[in-house]
């Protein structure tokens, strides 16, 4: 501990003259910056599970939780880069500009930014998961199990990531049940149990008997449990919070990627990448299916999961139409990554407009 | 509560060991000493908490309060953090001194940031020396406009300014949310909730190459000097003081209460708005959903810790600022949860309020006499 302290002092002193202090590290040290508390049982919790996998692989790790996306993010990043960390994972979109800014000052430290699109310097990589593949599975289950044909969906922010999830979910549900409608409530938050609960209640009042979510707290599945409707867990396996309501969860599994990247830093083989992994690479994991799902549907879901993993089935396979009936993807074609990355229109079957 | 206090005093009086005696007049020395006492109690309690959590208390306190400011960069970060706290707390002291409970500085900060950010976006891709002053002025006006709502409602409709100003905080955050998600979002930004980066001319200049401390600190220092002058050298300052002690006396003396209420709210709002400008045109450089990590609320602690005195507020803002930095350092080097920073802020306020008891009561050790 004392050694680290002296080292940070020394490196701070020579901060403006040389930025190479951390480059001579033999033991690779990884740092993680979290937006929320490690106990949120959602987004941050899963990143921390990934961090623990890095520890288990024999590397030292550090984390800072609850770092706001305000001016504070830059200070935390600089402090981590300046105190002997070789690779820094910044796990929220709002860290994008600070990450690139600090990366410029520390060319020998590697930066990995989750869910962003800016890689302004060679030492910045970005990574994200193809959660929409998991949502196709949820849609298949929801479309088969709904009785009211109204499915509720609590969404966070109208960004391509979330729109893509809604579309993938709705397309899969329509495939098994053409009559379904997806009703969206925008919570305009990633994590706010109060707001998320209100949104879920509103959807249940509107006749939804299955609630999907693209926000991170466990509030929604708990509301569903009380109201006697079904729900899906987000980010982590939320079954224990609502054993009856949760049919399955889409888990974010960052561990393999984190171990991989930290190893690459240790071996000197790290290079800039833009990673977008799905079920096939194990970054998106489907939790155990609940016994409420009939066995024939379970078999169907398992097959879809295997086909999505092998690439035999793509979640966005044409023909896909937008809300007004315009063709988005032609029959036999699949949506390319460019289209997916910028997706800002609802497909047919989603109710309402995207907030502008 | 009063009954309990009376009983307590009685109990001790019978024992004749310790006597708690009401002071005839609040002690002036104690008035300025209690904040220091509160800080020491906080350090002690903090060390105790670290010990219970299984950390070495002195090492933890060192990482909390010394390591973060052990170099130039750390000092610059300290000043960067203290600047908005000081600025807002100075503004709040105008309100608090005159018995106006403006709890909504966070909202005034946010609205100031919205207005100045909007102006900065108007000048997107333009350069010119005139841009920054306009942007700064816009922020002050934004804060004043927003603070005028609780002020006007209080003076003309007798509403409770605590509630109104507090609720308006959430309104301002929703307005900001709406703007950065919708009309003001960066057209090249894939609809993520943030605006474009401001042009160079709309940014506060940095004071030193490589450090983040910016010219916004001069706004805070100017506020300190001006407020000191107003508090102690002007008729307005005297009026505020009298109203703070007793509204009835102020009325009897013929002071125009309404005018003063609106004025102190406007000053307070301008300061909070300027703090918002400092954040977005300083280190952030754009508008997004998280302009301030609740500076407006933390500044309330700062104002009281500084005893509503401009010089006291400078020290208080530095002390509270270090709890933010220390929490990060302690987590990086010792894996102490970062939220302990908030525990420290809470403890400072708690001990300060608790030790205020000594302002009005003194403890006498009388020994056992039979």
Interface residues (C-beta under 8 A of the other chain):
Chain A: X1 X4 X5 X8 X9 X12 X13 X15 X16 X31 X37 X62 X63 X64 X65 X66 X67 X68 X69 X70 X71 X72 X74 X75 X76 X78 X79 X80 X82 X83 X93 X94 X97 X117 X157 X158 X159 X160 X188 X341 X342 X344 X355 X356
Chain B: X59 X63 X67 X70 X71 X73 X74 X77 X80 X177 X181 X182 X183 X190 X191 X192 X193 X194 X197 X209 X210 X212 X279 X282 X283 X284 X285 X286 X288 X289 X290 X291 X292 X293 X324 X325 X328 X329 X331 X332 X333 X334 X335 X337 X338 X339
